[in-house]
Amino acid sequence: MAKINFDEKLTKFSDHWSPRVIAEMNDYQFKLVKIEGEFVWHNHADTDEVFIVVKGSMNIEMEHETITLHEGEMYVVPKGVTHKPFAENECHVMLVEPRSVINTGEQEGELTAENDVWV
């Protein structure tokens, strides 16, 4: 396996809220995503979701609190917790999650991205 450069991978796509797989480890995928604006309220019943901010800043709204993440910070949303990510300006994020996780959980809609797209 060759080394992976995040910046180089991020230049290969421009759409927001469409995670791109950059590597796999066992049954987990490492995904890069560009986010801007608001996402949908959703949850993942069977898995935690990890947000690692590579560039910029973002927020994760939950029922009783909002977590703000800046470049170099991460947060784990526990499985089953309903949340809504958002970013005022474009933010680059790495997600770590099991293969085949749908980005909108069970809330399919216009922001539901095609799964397992590699870049």
VMD Tcl script that draws the C-alpha trace (Angstrom):
set ca {
  {0.00 0.00 0.00}
  {1.26 3.45 -0.91}
  {1.16 6.40 1.47}
  {-1.91 8.61 1.22}
  {-1.80 12.40 1.07}
  {-5.04 14.01 2.30}
  {-4.56 17.27 0.39}
  {-3.94 15.41 -2.87}
  {-7.06 13.27 -2.39}
  {-9.18 16.33 -1.52}
  {-8.27 17.97 -4.86}
  {-9.95 15.09 -6.72}
  {-13.53 16.04 -5.78}
  {-15.48 19.21 -5.00}
  {-18.99 18.18 -3.98}
  {-20.12 18.54 -0.38}
  {-21.55 15.83 1.88}
  {-20.30 12.99 -0.39}
  {-17.68 10.96 1.50}
  {-14.87 9.37 -0.52}
  {-13.05 6.26 0.69}
  {-9.26 6.61 0.83}
  {-8.31 3.42 2.72}
  {-9.65 0.35 4.50}
  {-8.47 -1.41 7.63}
  {-10.19 -4.67 8.46}
  {-13.90 -3.83 8.07}
  {-13.42 -0.08 8.60}
  {-13.13 2.64 5.99}
  {-11.29 5.95 6.21}
  {-13.26 8.57 4.27}
  {-12.63 12.19 3.38}
  {-15.58 14.54 2.97}
  {-16.02 18.23 2.28}
  {-18.87 19.79 4.22}
  {-20.53 23.20 4.09}
  {-23.94 24.32 5.29}
  {-26.28 22.04 7.20}
  {-26.70 18.28 6.96}
  {-29.78 16.33 8.08}
  {-30.68 15.05 11.52}
  {-29.80 11.35 11.56}
  {-28.27 8.56 13.60}
  {-26.44 5.30 13.09}
  {-28.14 2.60 15.16}
  {-25.32 0.06 14.88}
  {-22.09 2.06 14.97}
  {-20.31 5.05 16.45}
  {-19.24 7.76 14.00}
  {-15.86 9.51 14.18}
  {-15.35 13.06 12.88}
  {-11.70 14.23 12.52}
  {-11.30 17.80 11.27}
  {-8.46 18.02 8.73}
  {-9.05 21.66 7.73}
  {-11.48 24.31 8.93}
  {-14.08 24.00 11.66}
  {-17.47 22.38 12.06}
  {-20.23 21.78 14.57}
  {-22.17 18.67 15.54}
  {-25.57 19.49 16.95}
  {-27.21 16.96 19.27}
  {-30.35 17.08 21.37}
  {-28.81 18.78 24.41}
  {-25.50 20.19 23.19}
  {-23.48 21.36 20.22}
  {-19.86 20.28 19.84}
  {-17.52 22.63 17.96}
  {-14.48 21.06 16.32}
  {-11.47 22.87 14.89}
  {-8.60 21.66 12.74}
  {-6.76 18.82 14.47}
  {-9.69 17.87 16.74}
  {-12.01 14.88 16.69}
  {-15.25 13.69 18.26}
  {-16.95 10.31 18.46}
  {-20.75 10.38 18.17}
  {-21.99 7.27 20.02}
  {-24.18 4.86 18.11}
  {-27.87 5.67 18.27}
  {-27.33 9.38 19.09}
  {-29.25 11.65 16.72}
  {-27.01 14.41 15.41}
  {-26.67 17.04 12.69}
  {-23.26 18.16 11.43}
  {-22.90 21.64 9.95}
  {-20.19 24.09 8.91}
  {-20.50 27.80 8.13}
  {-17.55 27.58 5.71}
  {-16.14 24.63 3.81}
  {-14.53 22.14 6.17}
  {-12.54 19.01 5.33}
  {-13.26 16.01 7.55}
  {-12.07 12.44 7.88}
  {-14.67 9.88 8.88}
  {-13.81 6.43 10.24}
  {-16.67 3.97 10.09}
  {-17.52 0.40 9.16}
  {-17.80 -0.42 5.46}
  {-21.27 0.19 3.97}
  {-22.43 2.82 6.48}
  {-24.92 5.19 4.80}
  {-24.04 8.84 5.47}
  {-27.63 9.80 6.36}
  {-28.34 6.74 8.50}
  {-31.96 5.73 7.99}
  {-32.96 9.25 6.84}
  {-32.57 8.79 3.08}
  {-32.98 11.94 1.01}
  {-31.24 14.32 -1.36}
  {-28.05 14.34 0.77}
  {-27.76 10.54 0.85}
  {-24.46 9.84 -0.91}
  {-23.49 6.85 -3.01}
  {-21.65 4.42 -0.78}
  {-18.13 2.97 -1.14}
  {-16.90 5.55 -3.67}
  {-13.10 5.55 -3.74}
  {-10.88 8.49 -4.63}
}
mol new
graphics top color blue
foreach p $ca { graphics top sphere $p radius 0.5 }
foreach p [lrange $ca 0 end-1] q [lrange $ca 1 end] { graphics top cylinder $p $q radius 0.2 }
display resetview
